[in-house]
Amino acid sequence: MPGASESHPDIHWPSGFSPDQAQNFCQAQAVVHAPPDVAFTLLSDVGRWPQWVPGIAKVQAGQLPRTYQVWFHQHRFEIFMGEHVPHHRLGWSGIGAGVQLYQAWLLVPVEVGTHVVTENVVRGAAAKSFQAASPVWAQRMNSLWLAQLKRLSETPPEGASGRHP
């Protein structure tokens, strides 16, 4: 399993969630042909995740700002948006039955749009079971999420013509 040496140097990990402390660590990257604010807006609008994030069926706002309950493949997770630097980086922690995770997103402007990097650290008994059953499960989920982000970021909103502003 890749570890901290594989992590992007600009990803910020909260205490206890470095790649070397995980049962599973994965990374996915892509260039999105749209400005960083477009991808950032999609990622930070947690309430709309069920419309485009594979496996997320429902999101409910929590009692505190930037907290949510997210139903992912019929499992409920408490999500706390920890890092929120507009148009540049996002990070959230999630706790579910037997799983603790941290997902980080880095958005870097490049000439053709945005270089997007996402990394996941997953720990807990359920993470160990998933890793044993399917060693690439987290990588597949990250890749699907990133593919959807790329598709939506590069598709102009309905009724608009051309590329995003």
C-alpha positions in Angstrom: 0.0 0.0 0.0 1.4 3.5 -0.8 2.3 5.6 2.1 3.3 9.1 3.0 6.1 9.1 0.4 3.3 8.8 -2.2 1.3 11.7 -0.8 1.3 15.1 -2.6 3.5 17.4 -0.6 0.8 20.1 -0.4 -1.9 17.9 1.2 -2.5 18.7 4.8 -3.2 15.7 7.1 -4.8 16.1 10.5 -3.3 14.4 13.5 -3.7 10.6 13.3 -4.6 10.6 9.6 -1.3 10.5 7.8 -1.1 7.9 5.0 1.4 5.9 7.2 -1.3 5.5 9.9 -4.0 4.1 7.6 -5.4 0.7 6.7 -5.9 2.2 3.2 -4.4 5.2 1.4 -5.1 6.1 -2.2 -4.7 9.0 -4.5 -6.2 10.1 -7.8 -5.4 13.0 -10.0 -6.7 14.6 -13.2 -6.6 17.8 -15.1 -10.0 19.4 -15.3 -10.5 21.8 -18.2 -12.2 24.4 -16.1 -11.1 27.0 -13.6 -10.5 25.9 -10.0 -13.7 27.7 -8.7 -15.9 25.5 -10.8 -14.5 22.2 -9.3 -14.4 23.8 -5.8 -18.0 24.8 -6.0 -19.1 21.3 -6.9 -17.0 19.7 -4.1 -18.0 22.1 -1.4 -21.8 21.9 -2.1 -22.2 18.8 0.0 -26.0 18.9 -0.2 -25.8 18.2 -4.0 -23.4 15.2 -3.6 -26.2 12.6 -4.1 -26.8 14.0 -7.6 -23.3 13.2 -8.8 -21.1 11.4 -6.3 -21.2 7.6 -6.9 -22.6 5.7 -3.9 -24.0 8.7 -2.0 -27.7 8.4 -1.6 -28.6 11.1 0.9 -27.0 14.1 2.7 -28.5 15.9 5.7 -27.0 19.1 7.2 -25.7 18.7 10.7 -26.4 20.9 13.8 -23.0 22.6 13.5 -21.7 24.6 10.5 -20.0 22.4 8.0 -21.2 19.1 9.5 -23.3 16.6 7.6 -24.7 13.2 7.8 -24.0 11.3 4.6 -25.4 8.0 3.5 -22.9 6.1 1.4 -23.8 2.7 0.2 -26.5 2.4 2.9 -24.0 3.4 5.7 -24.3 6.6 7.6 -21.3 8.8 8.1 -20.8 11.9 10.2 -18.8 14.3 8.1 -17.0 17.4 9.3 -15.6 19.8 6.7 -12.2 20.7 8.3 -10.2 22.4 5.7 -11.9 24.9 3.4 -9.7 27.3 1.5 -11.8 28.6 -1.4 -10.8 27.5 -4.9 -7.6 25.8 -3.6 -8.2 23.0 -1.0 -10.8 21.1 0.9 -10.6 18.3 3.5 -13.2 16.5 5.5 -13.2 13.8 8.1 -15.8 11.1 8.3 -16.8 8.6 10.9 -19.1 5.6 10.3 -19.5 2.1 11.7 -16.0 0.8 11.9 -14.5 3.4 9.7 -12.7 6.7 10.1 -11.5 8.6 7.1 -10.1 11.8 5.9 -10.4 12.9 2.3 -8.3 15.8 1.0 -8.7 17.7 -2.3 -6.1 20.0 -3.8 -6.9 22.3 -6.8 -4.0 23.9 -8.6 -4.5 26.2 -11.5 -2.7 25.2 -14.7 -2.7 26.6 -18.1 -5.5 24.3 -19.4 -7.7 24.5 -16.2 -7.1 22.9 -12.9 -4.9 20.0 -11.7 -7.0 18.2 -9.1 -5.5 15.8 -6.6 -7.6 13.9 -4.1 -6.2 11.6 -1.4 -8.0 9.4 1.1 -6.8 7.9 4.4 -9.2 5.2 5.8 -8.8 3.4 9.1 -10.7 1.1 11.3 -12.0 -2.5 11.4 -14.3 -2.1 8.4 -11.4 -0.6 6.4 -9.3 -3.6 7.1 -12.1 -5.9 5.9 -12.6 -4.0 2.7 -8.9 -3.9 2.1 -8.7 -7.7 2.5 -11.7 -8.4 0.3 -10.8 -5.9 -2.5 -7.4 -4.1 -2.2 -8.4 -1.5 -4.9 -11.8 -0.5 -3.6 -10.8 2.9 -2.3 -8.8 3.7 -5.4 -11.8 2.9 -7.6 -14.1 5.1 -5.5 -11.7 8.0 -5.7 -11.3 7.6 -9.5 -15.1 7.5 -10.0 -15.6 10.6 -7.9 -12.8 12.4 -9.8 -14.2 11.3 -13.2 -17.6 12.7 -12.2 -16.1 16.0 -11.0 -14.2 16.3 -14.2 -17.3 15.6 -16.3 -19.5 18.1 -14.4 -16.7 20.8 -14.3 -16.2 20.6 -18.0 -19.9 20.6 -18.9 -21.5 24.0 -19.2 -24.6 24.5 -17.1 -27.9 24.0 -19.0 -28.8 27.0 -21.1 -25.3 28.3 -21.2 -23.1 28.3 -24.3 -19.4 27.6 -24.4 -17.1 27.1 -21.5 -17.4 28.1 -17.9 -16.6 31.8 -17.2 
